Amino acid sequence: MSGEIRIDSVYNASVFQVCRATSIKNPGFLPLLSQFLIESGSELPEARDLELLDNAIRQDKVRFYMALEGEERVVGVVSLTLGFSTMRMQPFALLGDLYVHPGHRGRGAAATLLLAAMDAAHEMRCGFLTTETAAGMEGIFQRFGWAHTSDVMAVEINLGGAPPSLTITGDLVFD
């Protein structure tokens, strides 16, 4: 993975290198993604979905950081998606997809990835980070200063159906 940013991080006496993925074709990325999806009970993506993901990475719409054990053994991943808050008038990032392969858990890879993502958000001048990935992992987030907030709401959008305005009101509001 030459030419990529490498961050060497030590946590709990474990050493992992963290590098930024430049494509889904980076060694180890797709096998780890597949493991994550299988473990979470999700379907494996189709080729067009993988192409969308690869384009998002290449266009810097989403950043993936991978924890490496040794030179190229990818054992974990975390993503950052950049946004802008008009309420705070500053960039923010959504941290997602924090995942460590089951055979490598408990050795500091998740903490290393979380710190790398927080450092990357700082470098991108993000005023805050938010996540949906903390379920069952609250402890590690809390160790690094994260807290639950009550101001987060979410809605799932059915991309296979009609636009929400038509589904909810019966009138198409947006073209």
C-alpha positions, 0 to 999 in steps of 0.5 A, a space after each residue: 500500500 505504498 504512497 498512502 498515509 500511514 499512522 503508527 499507533 500504540 494502544 494497550 501495548 498493541 501496535 497497528 498501522 493505520 492507512 487510508 484506503 484509496 479504493 475497494 481494491 486495496 488488499 484486504 479491503 473487500 474480504 474484511 467488508 464481506 466478513 463484516 456484512 456476513 457477521 451483521 446479517 447483511 447481504 453481500 453487495 452487488 457489483 454496481 453497489 461496489 462501484 458506487 462505494 469505490 467511486 465515493 472513496 475515490 472522490 473523497 466523499 467517504 474515507 476508510 481507514 484500515 488497521 493493519 497487522 504486519 505489512 498488509 493484513 487488514 484486521 479492522 476498518 472505520 469510515 468517515 463521511 464529511 458534512 457541514 453543519 449550518 447550525 454550527 457553521 463548521 464541518 463535521 464527520 459521521 463515523 461509521 463502519 467501525 469493525 474489527 475481525 473477530 479473531 483480532 478483537 480485544 487487542 486495541 485495533 478498534 481503539 487505534 481506528 477510533 483515534 485515527 478517525 478522530 485525528 483525521 476529523 481534527 485534521 479536516 477541521 471538523 468541529 464534532 463527530 457523530 456515529 451510529 456504530 456505537 451499539 455494544 461498543 459504547 465503552 470504547 467511545 466513552 473512554 475517548 470522550 464521546 457522550 450520548 446526545 438526545 438531539 439525533 434523529 434518523 429516518 430510513 429512506 426506501 430507495 426502491 420505492 417512491 420519493 418520501 414526499 409522494 409516499 407520505 403526502 400523496 404529492 410529489 414535492 421535489 423533482 
